Amino acid sequence: MKFNRLQDLSKFIKLTGDRAKLDAKANGTYIVYKTREGEFLKEYSSGEIERIHQQGSKHE
């Protein structure tokens, strides 16, 4: 049963990301996310990806 919850959570996270991409495309904006390596990226609906350079951010 615990495995099913983990699968459900993983599916929900993926669907949330997919929805964010659709909303960004509809509104002409972008999404921001953190990679496993700790980098923050800004991804536009055109597919262009821009690395965000942090300047003293205290939030993670």
Secondary structure, 3 states (H helix, E strand, C coil): CHHHHHHHHHHHHHHHHHHHHHHHHHHCCEEEEECCCCCEEEEECCCCEEEECCCCCCCC
